[in-house]
């Protein structure tokens, strides 16, 4: 089985756009507020089918992929 996607490791790696949340075909992503009220995605490992759609739609992950090519 594929590994669970890592959407971000530091808050600076997430802009809170909710694109990952919106595209998830299994509703496995929830947007959770931090202590300041900013929303960050959290993946439910039980629901996630590891399709990678969330990583493909992420504007930050996509920008990093383009820069590395």
MARNU-568932 format. One record per atom (N, C-alpha, C): x, y, z; atom name; residue number from 1. Coordinates in steps of 0.001 Angstrom, whole numbers, plus 500000, padded with zeros to 6 digits. Example, Ala and Ser with C-alpha at 12.3 -4.5 7.8 and 13.67 -1.06 7.14 Angstrom:
BEGIN
SITE       xx       yy       zz   atomo   num
SITE   513190   494310   507800       N     1
SITE   512300   495500   507800      CA     1
SITE   513200   496700   507800       C     1
SITE   512850   497750   507080       N     2
SITE   513670   498940   507140      CA     2
SITE   512900   500030   507870       C     2
***
This chain:
BEGIN
SITE       xx       yy       zz   atomo   num
SITE   500839   498817   500000       N     1
SITE   500000   500000   500000      CA     1
SITE   500885   501248   500000       C     1
SITE   500470   502248   499254       N     2
SITE   501206   503513   499208      CA     2
SITE   501173   504193   500568       C     2
SITE   502163   505052   500788       N     3
SITE   502218   505807   502037      CA     3
SITE   501164   506905   502050       C     3
SITE   500777   507302   503245       N     4
SITE   499844   508397   503430      CA     4
SITE   500486   509682   502911       C     4
SITE   499780   510475   502123       N     5
SITE   500363   511723   501602      CA     5
SITE   500737   512675   502736       C     5
SITE   501814   513402   502538       N     6
SITE   502217   514433   503493      CA     6
SITE   501959   515775   502818       C     6
SITE   500937   516462   503272       N     7
SITE   500547   517721   502652      CA     7
SITE   501470   518864   503045       C     7
SITE   501972   518830   504274       N     8
SITE   502928   519841   504731      CA     8
SITE   503610   519325   505986       C     8
SITE   504810   519817   506235       N     9
SITE   505509   519486   507476      CA     9
SITE   505648   520731   508349       C     9
SITE   505642   521900   507705       N    10
SITE   505674   523182   508419      CA    10
SITE   504497   524013   507918       C    10
SITE   503957   524844   508768       N    11
SITE   502794   525650   508386      CA    11
SITE   503070   526525   507169       C    11
SITE   504307   526917   506968       N    12
SITE   504667   527756   505814      CA    12
SITE   504469   527014   504497       C    12
SITE   504321   525700   504556       N    13
SITE   504152   524886   503353      CA    13
SITE   502681   524695   502982       C    13
SITE   501791   525390   503671       N    14
SITE   500359   525285   503393      CA    14
SITE   499766   526691   503368       C    14
SITE   499053   527002   502292       N    15
SITE   498443   528330   502180      CA    15
SITE   496995   528338   502651       C    15
SITE   496451   527174   503014       N    16
SITE   495086   527100   503520      CA    16
SITE   494012   527283   502461       C    16
SITE   494331   526999   501223       N    17
SITE   493394   527239   500118      CA    17
SITE   492236   526239   500064       C    17
SITE   492347   525132   500728       N    18
SITE   491370   524039   500789      CA    18
SITE   491227   523253   499484       C    18
SITE   492143   523412   498567       N    19
SITE   492076   522656   497309      CA    19
SITE   492150   521155   497567       C    19
SITE   493028   520742   498469       N    20
SITE   493171   519316   498797      CA    20
SITE   491870   518775   499401       C    20
SITE   491293   519545   500277       N    21
SITE   490022   519192   500921      CA    21
SITE   488923   519033   499868       C    21
SITE   488858   519968   498943       N    22
SITE   487808   519977   497931      CA    22
SITE   487922   518835   496932       C    22
SITE   489141   518407   496611       N    23
SITE   489321   517394   495577      CA    23
SITE   489287   515962   496094       C    23
SITE   489424   515773   497385       N    24
SITE   489504   514417   497937      CA    24
SITE   488243   513611   497615       C    24
SITE   488382   512499   496875       N    25
SITE   487206   511720   496477      CA    25
SITE   486565   510936   497622       C    25
SITE   487270   510784   498725       N    26
SITE   486765   510000   499856      CA    26
SITE   486460   510849   501090       C    26
SITE   486521   512169   500937       N    27
SITE   486302   513079   502068      CA    27
SITE   487183   512721   503257       C    27
SITE   488433   512401   502963       N    28
SITE   489386   511985   503991      CA    28
SITE   490149   513161   504591       C    28
SITE   489931   514363   504065       N    29
SITE   490658   515531   504549      CA    29
SITE   489704   516484   505257       C    29
SITE   490108   516870   506450       N    30
SITE   489372   517869   507228      CA    30
SITE   490259   519091   507377       C    30
SITE   489646   520257   507431       N    31
SITE   490391   521486   507667      CA    31
SITE   490244   521836   509142       C    31
SITE   491366   521803   509852       N    32
SITE   491382   521997   511297      CA    32
SITE   492019   523350   511623       C    32
SITE   491349   524161   512449       N    33
SITE   491952   525456   512818      CA    33
SITE   493095   525274   513820       C    33
SITE   494137   526088   513659       N    34
SITE   495230   526084   514634      CA    34
SITE   494874   527063   515754       C    34
SITE   495827   527323   516631       N    35
SITE   495566   528200   517779      CA    35
SITE   495255   529643   517382       C    35
SITE   495618   530030   516160       N    36
SITE   495341   531383   515676      CA    36
SITE   494114   531438   514767       C    36
SITE   493500   530279   514511       N    37
SITE   492302   530237   513681      CA    37
SITE   492535   529951   512213       C    37
SITE   493789   529771   511792       N    38
SITE   494079   529440   510402      CA    38
SITE   493801   527955   510173       C    38
SITE   493253   527634   509016       N    39
SITE   492882   526251   508714      CA    39
SITE   494019   525490   508035       C    39
SITE   494219   524257   508493       N    40
SITE   495231   523370   507922      CA    40
SITE   494617   521990   507705       C    40
SITE   495002   521304   506629       N    41
SITE   494412   520003   506339      CA    41
SITE   494939   518903   507252       C    41
SITE   494037   517987   507562       N    42
SITE   494380   516801   508334      CA    42
SITE   493777   515606   507614       C    42
SITE   494584   514592   507359       N    43
SITE   494131   513421   506609      CA    43
SITE   493714   512305   507562       C    43
SITE   492541   511743   507330       N    44
SITE   492062   510586   508075      CA    44
SITE   492624   509346   507372       C    44
SITE   493580   508699   507990       N    45
SITE   494254   507549   507388      CA    45
SITE   493293   506395   507092       C    45
SITE   492230   506302   507846       N    46
SITE   491235   505235   507637      CA    46
SITE   490462   505429   506329       C    46
SITE   490199   506679   505961       N    47
SITE   489429   506982   504756      CA    47
SITE   490295   507154   503518       C    47
SITE   491538   507568   503699       N    48
SITE   492423   507890   502575      CA    48
SITE   492747   506654   501742       C    48
SITE   492569   506766   500419       N    49
SITE   492887   505672   499499      CA    49
SITE   494232   505897   498802       C    49
SITE   494940   506947   499209       N    50
SITE   496289   507263   498728      CA    50
SITE   496340   507453   497211       C    50
SITE   495343   508159   496688       N    51
SITE   495271   508413   495248      CA    51
SITE   496220   509521   494802       C    51
SITE   496601   510408   495736       N    52
SITE   497537   511477   495411      CA    52
SITE   496894   512721   494819       C    52
SITE   495581   512745   494684       N    53
SITE   494911   513915   494116      CA    53
SITE   495200   515174   494922       C    53
SITE   495271   515039   496223       N    54
SITE   495521   516197   497085      CA    54
SITE   496893   516809   496811       C    54
SITE   497874   515971   496551       N    55
SITE   499219   516480   496268      CA    55
SITE   499283   517135   494891       C    55
SITE   498555   516562   493933       N    56
SITE   498570   517090   492567      CA    56
SITE   497896   518454   492456       C    56
SITE   496869   518696   493274       N    57
SITE   496115   519953   493190      CA    57
SITE   496727   521064   494050       C    57
SITE   497610   520715   494953       N    58
SITE   498198   521694   495874      CA    58
SITE   499045   522723   495117       C    58
SITE   498723   524021   495241       N    59
SITE   499492   525027   494517      CA    59
SITE   500940   525120   494987       C    59
SITE   501208   524807   496228       N    60
SITE   502581   524867   496726      CA    60
SITE   503366   523636   496276       C    60
SITE   502781   522466   496397       N    61
SITE   503453   521240   495942      CA    61
SITE   503667   521290   494433       C    61
SITE   502692   521799   493689       N    62
SITE   502809   521892   492235      CA    62
SITE   503931   522851   491856       C    62
SITE   504069   523963   492571       N    63
SITE   505125   524937   492277      CA    63
SITE   506499   524345   492538       C    63
SITE   506627   523542   493587       N    64
SITE   507901   522892   493901      CA    64
SITE   508243   521877   492825       C    64
SITE   507248   521117   492353       N    65
SITE   507473   520122   491314      CA    65
SITE   507944   520769   490020       C    65
SITE   507324   521890   489639       N    66
SITE   507706   522613   488423      CA    66
SITE   509132   523156   488549       C    66
SITE   509485   523697   489700       N    67
SITE   510822   524249   489906      CA    67
SITE   511892   523167   489856       C    67
SITE   511560   521956   490285       N    68
SITE   512532   520868   490307      CA    68
SITE   512709   520208   488946       C    68
SITE   511867   520517   487979       N    69
SITE   511987   519906   486638      CA    69
SITE   512787   520768   485711       C    69
***
